[in-house]
Amino acid sequence: SFKNDNTGNIHQVIGKVSFGSEKLEKNLNAFIKAVQGSKSASVKGKFIGGISVCSTMGVGIKVSN
């Protein structure tokens, strides 16, 4: 489950540092698919503007799409 904050951002845990890169990528792709699947028909245009990944207190890294 997920929800957005007041500015429209979604904050979601997709894994832990101990997860391998393949598992993190699988979790991220599943999350993106779930977010895109929740888009209502009335929403027009680009639904996901950008994605960044970070550790709890780390610097965010922008994910290219």
All heavy atoms as TSV, in Angstrom:
chain	resi	resn	atom	element	x	y	z
A	1	SER	N	N	0.840	-1.177	0.000
A	1	SER	CA	C	0.000	0.000	0.000
A	1	SER	C	C	0.884	1.239	0.000
A	1	SER	O	O	1.999	1.227	0.509
A	1	SER	CB	C	-0.929	0.000	1.210
A	1	SER	OG	O	-0.208	0.169	2.386
A	2	PHE	N	N	0.380	2.304	-0.569
A	2	PHE	CA	C	1.136	3.550	-0.641
A	2	PHE	C	C	0.158	4.712	-0.732
A	2	PHE	O	O	-0.998	4.543	-1.087
A	2	PHE	CB	C	2.074	3.558	-1.850
A	2	PHE	CG	C	1.402	3.243	-3.156
A	2	PHE	CD1	C	0.844	4.245	-3.917
A	2	PHE	CD2	C	1.330	1.947	-3.622
A	2	PHE	CE1	C	0.223	3.975	-5.120
A	2	PHE	CE2	C	0.714	1.651	-4.824
A	2	PHE	CZ	C	0.157	2.667	-5.574
A	3	LYS	N	N	0.642	5.873	-0.380
A	3	LYS	CA	C	-0.141	7.096	-0.538
A	3	LYS	C	C	0.821	8.247	-0.737
A	3	LYS	O	O	2.005	8.148	-0.420
A	3	LYS	CB	C	-1.064	7.340	0.655
A	3	LYS	CG	C	-0.362	7.562	1.979
A	3	LYS	CD	C	-1.368	7.800	3.086
A	3	LYS	CE	C	-0.668	8.116	4.380
A	3	LYS	NZ	N	-1.599	8.460	5.436
A	4	ASN	N	N	0.294	9.339	-1.269
A	4	ASN	CA	C	1.164	10.484	-1.519
A	4	ASN	C	C	1.083	11.488	-0.368
A	4	ASN	O	O	0.143	11.496	0.403
A	4	ASN	CB	C	0.805	11.161	-2.844
A	4	ASN	CG	C	-0.619	11.657	-2.882
A	4	ASN	OD1	O	-1.541	10.914	-2.614
A	4	ASN	ND2	N	-0.787	12.918	-3.236
A	5	ASP	N	N	2.119	12.340	-0.296
A	5	ASP	CA	C	2.127	13.397	0.713
A	5	ASP	C	C	1.428	14.631	0.143
A	5	ASP	O	O	0.826	14.583	-0.934
A	5	ASP	CB	C	3.549	13.708	1.195
A	5	ASP	CG	C	4.471	14.226	0.104
A	5	ASP	OD1	O	3.978	14.606	-0.979
A	5	ASP	OD2	O	5.690	14.263	0.339
A	6	ASN	N	N	1.488	15.746	0.844
A	6	ASN	CA	C	0.788	16.971	0.436
A	6	ASN	C	C	1.276	17.547	-0.890
A	6	ASN	O	O	0.556	18.273	-1.554
A	6	ASN	CB	C	0.922	18.048	1.516
A	6	ASN	CG	C	0.227	17.664	2.795
A	6	ASN	OD1	O	-0.597	16.756	2.803
A	6	ASN	ND2	N	0.548	18.347	3.883
A	7	THR	N	N	2.506	17.225	-1.274
A	7	THR	CA	C	3.056	17.765	-2.517
A	7	THR	C	C	2.951	16.779	-3.681
A	7	THR	O	O	3.469	17.040	-4.757
A	7	THR	CB	C	4.525	18.172	-2.319
A	7	THR	OG1	O	5.285	17.020	-1.931
A	7	THR	CG2	C	4.661	19.258	-1.275
A	8	GLY	N	N	2.310	15.637	-3.469
A	8	GLY	CA	C	2.125	14.654	-4.526
A	8	GLY	C	C	3.229	13.627	-4.636
A	8	GLY	O	O	3.225	12.809	-5.558
A	9	ASN	N	N	4.196	13.644	-3.724
A	9	ASN	CA	C	5.286	12.671	-3.736
A	9	ASN	C	C	4.859	11.397	-3.022
A	9	ASN	O	O	4.138	11.439	-2.033
A	9	ASN	CB	C	6.531	13.238	-3.046
A	9	ASN	CG	C	7.108	14.407	-3.788
A	9	ASN	OD1	O	7.252	14.374	-5.000
A	9	ASN	ND2	N	7.431	15.457	-3.059
A	10	ILE	N	N	5.349	10.272	-3.508
A	10	ILE	CA	C	5.112	8.987	-2.853
A	10	ILE	C	C	6.443	8.528	-2.261
A	10	ILE	O	O	7.454	8.467	-2.957
A	10	ILE	CB	C	4.600	7.932	-3.853
A	10	ILE	CG1	C	3.282	8.365	-4.469
A	10	ILE	CG2	C	4.449	6.587	-3.158
A	10	ILE	CD1	C	2.791	7.453	-5.577
A	11	HIS	N	N	6.436	8.201	-0.983
A	11	HIS	CA	C	7.617	7.674	-0.301
A	11	HIS	C	C	7.337	6.210	0.005
A	11	HIS	O	O	6.334	5.891	0.636
A	11	HIS	CB	C	7.875	8.435	1.001
A	11	HIS	CG	C	8.016	9.909	0.806
A	11	HIS	ND1	N	9.227	10.501	0.587
A	11	HIS	CD2	C	7.094	10.906	0.765
A	11	HIS	CE1	C	9.049	11.803	0.430
A	11	HIS	NE2	N	7.758	12.071	0.536
A	12	GLN	N	N	8.212	5.314	-0.453
A	12	GLN	CA	C	7.956	3.890	-0.287
A	12	GLN	C	C	9.260	3.138	-0.084
A	12	GLN	O	O	10.250	3.396	-0.761
A	12	GLN	CB	C	7.244	3.342	-1.529
A	12	GLN	CG	C	6.888	1.896	-1.467
A	12	GLN	CD	C	5.844	1.601	-0.406
A	12	GLN	OE1	O	4.972	2.419	-0.165
A	12	GLN	NE2	N	5.943	0.475	0.235
A	13	VAL	N	N	9.257	2.188	0.831
A	13	VAL	CA	C	10.399	1.304	1.044
A	13	VAL	C	C	10.327	0.205	-0.007
A	13	VAL	O	O	9.288	-0.437	-0.167
A	13	VAL	CB	C	10.360	0.691	2.462
A	13	VAL	CG1	C	11.470	-0.321	2.633
A	13	VAL	CG2	C	10.438	1.768	3.515
A	14	ILE	N	N	11.423	0.002	-0.735
A	14	ILE	CA	C	11.448	-1.078	-1.727
A	14	ILE	C	C	12.436	-2.180	-1.350
A	14	ILE	O	O	12.542	-3.174	-2.055
A	14	ILE	CB	C	11.776	-0.554	-3.137
A	14	ILE	CG1	C	13.137	0.109	-3.174
A	14	ILE	CG2	C	10.687	0.364	-3.638
A	14	ILE	CD1	C	13.672	0.333	-4.565
A	15	GLY	N	N	13.136	-2.008	-0.239
A	15	GLY	CA	C	14.071	-3.036	0.184
A	15	GLY	C	C	15.012	-2.540	1.261
A	15	GLY	O	O	14.831	-1.463	1.819
A	16	LYS	N	N	16.003	-3.377	1.529
A	16	LYS	CA	C	17.019	-3.065	2.524
A	16	LYS	C	C	18.387	-3.087	1.862
A	16	LYS	O	O	18.554	-3.631	0.768
A	16	LYS	CB	C	16.990	-4.101	3.646
A	16	LYS	CG	C	15.677	-4.145	4.401
A	16	LYS	CD	C	15.731	-5.182	5.501
A	16	LYS	CE	C	14.407	-5.183	6.255
A	16	LYS	NZ	N	14.447	-6.098	7.391
A	17	VAL	N	N	19.364	-2.513	2.517
A	17	VAL	CA	C	20.729	-2.473	1.990
A	17	VAL	C	C	21.258	-3.887	1.753
A	17	VAL	O	O	22.004	-4.132	0.816
A	17	VAL	CB	C	21.663	-1.701	2.955
A	17	VAL	CG1	C	23.104	-1.788	2.513
A	17	VAL	CG2	C	21.226	-0.246	3.043
A	18	SER	N	N	20.798	-4.841	2.545
A	18	SER	CA	C	21.277	-6.216	2.421
A	18	SER	C	C	20.709	-6.935	1.195
A	18	SER	O	O	21.201	-7.987	0.808
A	18	SER	CB	C	20.916	-7.015	3.676
A	18	SER	OG	O	19.505	-7.059	3.853
A	19	PHE	N	N	19.689	-6.371	0.540
A	19	PHE	CA	C	19.111	-6.982	-0.661
A	19	PHE	C	C	20.096	-6.835	-1.815
A	19	PHE	O	O	20.791	-5.831	-1.937
A	19	PHE	CB	C	17.806	-6.306	-1.055
A	19	PHE	CG	C	16.631	-6.613	-0.173
A	19	PHE	CD1	C	16.765	-7.307	1.008
A	19	PHE	CD2	C	15.365	-6.197	-0.537
A	19	PHE	CE1	C	15.676	-7.576	1.813
A	19	PHE	CE2	C	14.267	-6.467	0.252
A	19	PHE	CZ	C	14.422	-7.161	1.430
A	20	GLY	N	N	20.111	-7.799	-2.689
A	20	GLY	CA	C	20.921	-7.707	-3.898
A	20	GLY	C	C	20.293	-6.745	-4.891
A	20	GLY	O	O	19.115	-6.398	-4.780
A	21	SER	N	N	21.077	-6.312	-5.857
A	21	SER	CA	C	20.572	-5.345	-6.842
A	21	SER	C	C	19.419	-5.912	-7.665
A	21	SER	O	O	18.496	-5.184	-8.026
A	21	SER	CB	C	21.701	-4.880	-7.759
A	21	SER	OG	O	22.260	-5.979	-8.458
A	22	GLU	N	N	19.430	-7.204	-7.952
A	22	GLU	CA	C	18.349	-7.813	-8.725
A	22	GLU	C	C	17.034	-7.771	-7.955
A	22	GLU	O	O	15.977	-7.482	-8.524
A	22	GLU	CB	C	18.697	-9.246	-9.081
A	22	GLU	CG	C	19.857	-9.364	-10.049
A	22	GLU	CD	C	20.341	-10.784	-10.219
A	22	GLU	OE1	O	19.800	-11.698	-9.561
A	22	GLU	OE2	O	21.266	-10.980	-11.025
A	23	LYS	N	N	17.092	-8.037	-6.654
A	23	LYS	CA	C	15.880	-8.025	-5.838
A	23	LYS	C	C	15.341	-6.601	-5.682
A	23	LYS	O	O	14.132	-6.386	-5.737
A	23	LYS	CB	C	16.174	-8.630	-4.462
A	23	LYS	CG	C	14.950	-8.909	-3.643
A	23	LYS	CD	C	15.266	-9.741	-2.412
A	23	LYS	CE	C	13.995	-10.076	-1.670
A	23	LYS	NZ	N	14.259	-10.878	-0.474
A	24	LEU	N	N	16.228	-5.633	-5.501
A	24	LEU	CA	C	15.793	-4.235	-5.408
A	24	LEU	C	C	15.152	-3.776	-6.719
A	24	LEU	O	O	14.123	-3.106	-6.717
A	24	LEU	CB	C	16.971	-3.323	-5.058
A	24	LEU	CG	C	17.504	-3.437	-3.638
A	24	LEU	CD1	C	18.811	-2.662	-3.503
A	24	LEU	CD2	C	16.482	-2.949	-2.641
A	25	GLU	N	N	15.748	-4.166	-7.837
A	25	GLU	CA	C	15.197	-3.793	-9.141
A	25	GLU	C	C	13.820	-4.429	-9.342
A	25	GLU	O	O	12.892	-3.781	-9.835
A	25	GLU	CB	C	16.137	-4.228	-10.257
A	25	GLU	CG	C	15.671	-3.821	-11.632
A	25	GLU	CD	C	16.643	-4.229	-12.731
A	25	GLU	OE1	O	17.688	-4.827	-12.441
A	25	GLU	OE2	O	16.326	-3.939	-13.899
A	26	LYS	N	N	13.676	-5.677	-8.948
A	26	LYS	CA	C	12.385	-6.364	-9.061
A	26	LYS	C	C	11.322	-5.667	-8.211
A	26	LYS	O	O	10.197	-5.451	-8.660
A	26	LYS	CB	C	12.538	-7.823	-8.630
A	26	LYS	CG	C	11.297	-8.645	-8.769
A	26	LYS	CD	C	11.546	-10.089	-8.350
A	26	LYS	CE	C	10.261	-10.894	-8.395
A	26	LYS	NZ	N	10.466	-12.266	-7.929
A	27	ASN	N	N	11.688	-5.297	-6.981
A	27	ASN	CA	C	10.756	-4.607	-6.088
A	27	ASN	C	C	10.379	-3.229	-6.649
A	27	ASN	O	O	9.221	-2.824	-6.591
A	27	ASN	CB	C	11.339	-4.455	-4.690
A	27	ASN	CG	C	11.407	-5.758	-3.941
A	27	ASN	OD1	O	10.836	-6.759	-4.342
A	27	ASN	ND2	N	12.129	-5.755	-2.830
A	28	LEU	N	N	11.347	-2.493	-7.175
A	28	LEU	CA	C	11.083	-1.176	-7.750
A	28	LEU	C	C	10.148	-1.288	-8.951
A	28	LEU	O	O	9.190	-0.526	-9.074
A	28	LEU	CB	C	12.386	-0.488	-8.156
A	28	LEU	CG	C	12.246	0.876	-8.828
A	28	LEU	CD1	C	11.556	1.877	-7.906
A	28	LEU	CD2	C	13.604	1.394	-9.254
A	29	ASN	N	N	10.401	-2.250	-9.827
A	29	ASN	CA	C	9.547	-2.430	-10.999
A	29	ASN	C	C	8.123	-2.815	-10.599
A	29	ASN	O	O	7.156	-2.333	-11.199
A	29	ASN	CB	C	10.133	-3.467	-11.943
A	29	ASN	CG	C	11.351	-2.957	-12.662
A	29	ASN	OD1	O	11.493	-1.757	-12.898
A	29	ASN	ND2	N	12.266	-3.844	-13.005
A	30	ALA	N	N	7.976	-3.656	-9.571
A	30	ALA	CA	C	6.648	-4.031	-9.088
A	30	ALA	C	C	5.926	-2.821	-8.504
A	30	ALA	O	O	4.715	-2.633	-8.729
A	30	ALA	CB	C	6.755	-5.139	-8.044
A	31	PHE	N	N	6.648	-1.975	-7.785
A	31	PHE	CA	C	6.055	-0.767	-7.211
A	31	PHE	C	C	5.602	0.200	-8.305
A	31	PHE	O	O	4.495	0.737	-8.262
A	31	PHE	CB	C	7.049	-0.087	-6.267
A	31	PHE	CG	C	6.574	1.223	-5.734
A	31	PHE	CD1	C	5.463	1.293	-4.921
A	31	PHE	CD2	C	7.218	2.398	-6.068
A	31	PHE	CE1	C	5.007	2.508	-4.431
A	31	PHE	CE2	C	6.779	3.622	-5.588
A	31	PHE	CZ	C	5.664	3.670	-4.772
A	32	ILE	N	N	6.441	0.424	-9.313
A	32	ILE	CA	C	6.092	1.319	-10.416
A	32	ILE	C	C	4.845	0.797	-11.135
A	32	ILE	O	O	3.941	1.559	-11.470
A	32	ILE	CB	C	7.272	1.478	-11.396
A	32	ILE	CG1	C	8.408	2.249	-10.718
A	32	ILE	CG2	C	6.845	2.177	-12.683
A	32	ILE	CD1	C	9.703	2.262	-11.496
A	33	LYS	N	N	4.799	-0.505	-11.356
A	33	LYS	CA	C	3.639	-1.105	-12.016
A	33	LYS	C	C	2.371	-0.889	-11.187
A	33	LYS	O	O	1.310	-0.580	-11.725
A	33	LYS	CB	C	3.887	-2.598	-12.234
A	33	LYS	CG	C	2.840	-3.286	-13.053
A	33	LYS	CD	C	3.224	-4.730	-13.323
A	33	LYS	CE	C	2.149	-5.423	-14.149
A	33	LYS	NZ	N	2.514	-6.801	-14.450
A	34	ALA	N	N	2.476	-1.024	-9.852
A	34	ALA	CA	C	1.321	-0.818	-8.975
A	34	ALA	C	C	0.858	0.630	-8.997
A	34	ALA	O	O	-0.343	0.909	-9.030
A	34	ALA	CB	C	1.671	-1.233	-7.543
A	35	VAL	N	N	1.800	1.571	-9.014
A	35	VAL	CA	C	1.444	3.000	-9.056
A	35	VAL	C	C	0.771	3.324	-10.385
A	35	VAL	O	O	-0.263	3.984	-10.424
A	35	VAL	CB	C	2.687	3.895	-8.833
A	35	VAL	CG1	C	2.376	5.343	-9.126
A	35	VAL	CG2	C	3.186	3.747	-7.412
A	36	GLN	N	N	1.342	2.857	-11.479
A	36	GLN	CA	C	0.762	3.124	-12.787
A	36	GLN	C	C	-0.612	2.462	-12.925
A	36	GLN	O	O	-1.500	3.001	-13.573
A	36	GLN	CB	C	1.689	2.649	-13.898
A	36	GLN	CG	C	2.924	3.511	-14.018
A	36	GLN	CD	C	3.928	2.976	-15.019
A	36	GLN	OE1	O	3.958	1.782	-15.303
A	36	GLN	NE2	N	4.771	3.858	-15.530
A	37	GLY	N	N	-0.796	1.311	-12.297
A	37	GLY	CA	C	-2.075	0.622	-12.340
A	37	GLY	C	C	-3.161	1.327	-11.555
A	37	GLY	O	O	-4.351	1.108	-11.787
A	38	SER	N	N	-2.773	2.187	-10.624
A	38	SER	CA	C	-3.747	2.905	-9.803
A	38	SER	C	C	-4.193	4.234	-10.442
A	38	SER	O	O	-5.026	4.921	-9.883
A	38	SER	CB	C	-3.183	3.168	-8.413
A	38	SER	OG	O	-2.136	4.112	-8.473
A	39	LYS	N	N	-3.640	4.556	-11.597
A	39	LYS	CA	C	-3.980	5.806	-12.288
A	39	LYS	C	C	-5.434	5.756	-12.750
A	39	LYS	O	O	-5.839	4.828	-13.431
A	39	LYS	CB	C	-3.052	5.994	-13.492
A	39	LYS	CG	C	-3.323	7.218	-14.316
A	39	LYS	CD	C	-2.354	7.284	-15.499
A	39	LYS	CE	C	-2.688	8.445	-16.386
A	39	LYS	NZ	N	-1.784	8.507	-17.540
A	40	SER	N	N	-6.197	6.740	-12.370
A	40	SER	CA	C	-7.594	6.781	-12.791
A	40	SER	C	C	-7.702	7.283	-14.231
A	40	SER	O	O	-6.795	7.939	-14.744
A	40	SER	CB	C	-8.414	7.679	-11.865
A	40	SER	OG	O	-8.026	9.014	-12.014
A	41	ALA	N	N	-8.796	6.969	-14.879
A	41	ALA	CA	C	-8.996	7.347	-16.281
A	41	ALA	C	C	-9.059	8.862	-16.472
A	41	ALA	O	O	-8.781	9.370	-17.559
A	41	ALA	CB	C	-10.268	6.702	-16.805
A	42	SER	N	N	-9.413	9.586	-15.426
A	42	SER	CA	C	-9.539	11.051	-15.541
A	42	SER	C	C	-8.198	11.774	-15.520
A	42	SER	O	O	-8.128	12.947	-15.867
A	42	SER	CB	C	-10.423	11.584	-14.408
A	42	SER	OG	O	-9.816	11.351	-13.157
A	43	VAL	N	N	-7.125	11.093	-15.136
A	43	VAL	CA	C	-5.799	11.719	-15.075
A	43	VAL	C	C	-5.198	11.726	-16.478
A	43	VAL	O	O	-5.074	10.695	-17.126
A	43	VAL	CB	C	-4.872	10.963	-14.104
A	43	VAL	CG1	C	-3.470	11.536	-14.136
A	43	VAL	CG2	C	-5.430	10.991	-12.707
A	44	LYS	N	N	-4.818	12.895	-16.941
A	44	LYS	CA	C	-4.233	13.040	-18.277
A	44	LYS	C	C	-2.749	13.349	-18.156
A	44	LYS	O	O	-2.293	13.884	-17.167
A	44	LYS	CB	C	-4.912	14.181	-19.048
A	44	LYS	CG	C	-6.401	14.059	-19.152
A	44	LYS	CD	C	-6.793	12.911	-20.046
A	44	LYS	CE	C	-8.300	12.897	-20.211
A	44	LYS	NZ	N	-8.823	11.584	-20.476
A	45	GLY	N	N	-1.999	12.998	-19.167
A	45	GLY	CA	C	-0.576	13.317	-19.209
A	45	GLY	C	C	0.286	12.310	-18.468
A	45	GLY	O	O	-0.135	11.217	-18.134
A	46	LYS	N	N	1.499	12.733	-18.198
A	46	LYS	CA	C	2.496	11.887	-17.548
A	46	LYS	C	C	2.145	11.716	-16.075
A	46	LYS	O	O	1.963	12.694	-15.354
A	46	LYS	CB	C	3.870	12.542	-17.704
A	46	LYS	CG	C	5.026	11.669	-17.411
A	46	LYS	CD	C	6.325	12.379	-17.789
A	46	LYS	CE	C	7.502	11.474	-17.569
A	46	LYS	NZ	N	8.754	12.124	-17.895
A	47	PHE	N	N	2.044	10.469	-15.623
A	47	PHE	CA	C	1.631	10.183	-14.254
A	47	PHE	C	C	2.820	10.183	-13.290
A	47	PHE	O	O	2.718	10.641	-12.172
A	47	PHE	CB	C	0.905	8.837	-14.201
A	47	PHE	CG	C	0.132	8.599	-12.936
A	47	PHE	CD1	C	-0.821	9.498	-12.494
A	47	PHE	CD2	C	0.352	7.459	-12.189
A	47	PHE	CE1	C	-1.545	9.274	-11.335
A	47	PHE	CE2	C	-0.374	7.226	-11.021
A	47	PHE	CZ	C	-1.317	8.131	-10.604
A	48	ILE	N	N	3.959	9.671	-13.713
A	48	ILE	CA	C	5.166	9.648	-12.878
A	48	ILE	C	C	6.159	10.633	-13.485
A	48	ILE	O	O	6.639	10.447	-14.603
A	48	ILE	CB	C	5.771	8.234	-12.810
A	48	ILE	CG1	C	4.778	7.260	-12.173
A	48	ILE	CG2	C	7.089	8.253	-12.028
A	48	ILE	CD1	C	5.234	5.820	-12.145
A	49	GLY	N	N	6.458	11.691	-12.724
A	49	GLY	CA	C	7.347	12.738	-13.211
A	49	GLY	C	C	8.815	12.404	-13.073
A	49	GLY	O	O	9.639	12.793	-13.890
A	50	GLY	N	N	9.191	11.685	-12.044
A	50	GLY	CA	C	10.575	11.325	-11.808
A	50	GLY	C	C	10.686	10.371	-10.645
A	50	GLY	O	O	9.774	10.277	-9.817
A	51	ILE	N	N	11.789	9.661	-10.578
A	51	ILE	CA	C	12.021	8.690	-9.502
A	51	ILE	C	C	13.424	8.886	-8.971
A	51	ILE	O	O	14.384	9.033	-9.741
A	51	ILE	CB	C	11.878	7.246	-10.022
A	51	ILE	CG1	C	10.470	7.005	-10.566
A	51	ILE	CG2	C	12.215	6.243	-8.937
A	51	ILE	CD1	C	10.310	5.670	-11.269
A	52	SER	N	N	13.543	8.911	-7.656
A	52	SER	CA	C	14.866	8.905	-7.038
A	52	SER	C	C	14.874	7.869	-5.925
A	52	SER	O	O	13.850	7.590	-5.315
A	52	SER	CB	C	15.252	10.284	-6.507
A	52	SER	OG	O	14.332	10.715	-5.549
A	53	VAL	N	N	16.036	7.283	-5.693
A	53	VAL	CA	C	16.210	6.232	-4.699
A	53	VAL	C	C	17.258	6.686	-3.702
A	53	VAL	O	O	18.271	7.279	-4.081
A	53	VAL	CB	C	16.668	4.913	-5.379
A	53	VAL	CG1	C	16.888	3.815	-4.373
A	53	VAL	CG2	C	15.664	4.472	-6.428
A	54	CYS	N	N	17.010	6.432	-2.409
A	54	CYS	CA	C	17.999	6.790	-1.394
A	54	CYS	C	C	17.879	5.861	-0.201
A	54	CYS	O	O	16.873	5.186	-0.010
A	54	CYS	CB	C	17.834	8.239	-0.959
A	54	CYS	SG	S	16.335	8.558	-0.044
A	55	SER	N	N	18.913	5.836	0.599
A	55	SER	CA	C	18.846	5.141	1.883
A	55	SER	C	C	18.107	6.068	2.852
A	55	SER	O	O	17.783	7.200	2.509
A	55	SER	CB	C	20.243	4.811	2.385
A	55	SER	OG	O	20.973	5.994	2.617
A	56	THR	N	N	17.859	5.609	4.049
A	56	THR	CA	C	17.062	6.373	5.005
A	56	THR	C	C	17.585	7.790	5.204
A	56	THR	O	O	16.836	8.757	5.137
A	56	THR	CB	C	17.009	5.649	6.362
A	56	THR	OG1	O	16.458	4.359	6.146
A	56	THR	CG2	C	16.159	6.402	7.353
A	57	MET	N	N	18.849	7.952	5.435
A	57	MET	CA	C	19.418	9.276	5.665
A	57	MET	C	C	20.436	9.656	4.589
A	57	MET	O	O	21.236	10.545	4.774
A	57	MET	CB	C	20.094	9.318	7.049
A	57	MET	CG	C	19.158	9.086	8.207
A	57	MET	SD	S	17.843	10.311	8.321
A	57	MET	CE	C	18.770	11.729	8.858
A	58	GLY	N	N	20.359	8.984	3.436
A	58	GLY	CA	C	21.341	9.218	2.389
A	58	GLY	C	C	20.874	10.196	1.333
A	58	GLY	O	O	19.755	10.698	1.359
A	59	VAL	N	N	21.729	10.443	0.400
A	59	VAL	CA	C	21.474	11.335	-0.718
A	59	VAL	C	C	20.644	10.583	-1.754
A	59	VAL	O	O	20.878	9.415	-2.023
A	59	VAL	CB	C	22.809	11.809	-1.347
A	59	VAL	CG1	C	22.554	12.674	-2.557
A	59	VAL	CG2	C	23.634	12.538	-0.321
A	60	GLY	N	N	19.656	11.262	-2.345
A	60	GLY	CA	C	18.837	10.648	-3.377
A	60	GLY	C	C	19.572	10.562	-4.704
A	60	GLY	O	O	20.312	11.454	-5.079
A	61	ILE	N	N	19.371	9.461	-5.403
A	61	ILE	CA	C	19.966	9.258	-6.724
A	61	ILE	C	C	18.828	9.153	-7.713
A	61	ILE	O	O	17.946	8.313	-7.571
A	61	ILE	CB	C	20.824	7.980	-6.754
A	61	ILE	CG1	C	21.957	8.084	-5.736
A	61	ILE	CG2	C	21.358	7.725	-8.156
A	61	ILE	CD1	C	22.715	6.801	-5.525
A	62	LYS	N	N	18.830	10.007	-8.732
A	62	LYS	CA	C	17.758	10.019	-9.716
A	62	LYS	C	C	17.863	8.779	-10.599
A	62	LYS	O	O	18.950	8.443	-11.076
A	62	LYS	CB	C	17.821	11.278	-10.561
A	62	LYS	CG	C	16.644	11.436	-11.472
A	62	LYS	CD	C	16.589	12.820	-12.058
A	62	LYS	CE	C	15.420	12.915	-12.999
A	62	LYS	NZ	N	14.338	13.710	-12.533
A	63	VAL	N	N	16.718	8.114	-10.808
A	63	VAL	CA	C	16.649	6.941	-11.668
A	63	VAL	C	C	16.228	7.410	-13.048
A	63	VAL	O	O	15.229	8.119	-13.183
A	63	VAL	CB	C	15.621	5.919	-11.119
A	63	VAL	CG1	C	15.461	4.746	-12.055
A	63	VAL	CG2	C	16.029	5.452	-9.727
A	64	SER	N	N	16.992	7.040	-14.074
A	64	SER	CA	C	16.621	7.441	-15.435
A	64	SER	C	C	15.496	6.555	-15.927
A	64	SER	O	O	15.423	5.378	-15.594
A	64	SER	CB	C	17.825	7.352	-16.369
A	64	SER	OG	O	18.276	6.024	-16.458
A	65	ASN	N	N	14.610	7.128	-16.715
A	65	ASN	CA	C	13.487	6.341	-17.234
A	65	ASN	C	C	13.446	6.339	-18.722
A	65	ASN	O	O	14.004	6.937	-19.454
A	65	ASN	CB	C	12.157	6.848	-16.690
A	65	ASN	CG	C	12.010	8.357	-16.698
A	65	ASN	OD1	O	12.944	9.076	-17.014
A	65	ASN	ND2	N	10.867	8.833	-16.336
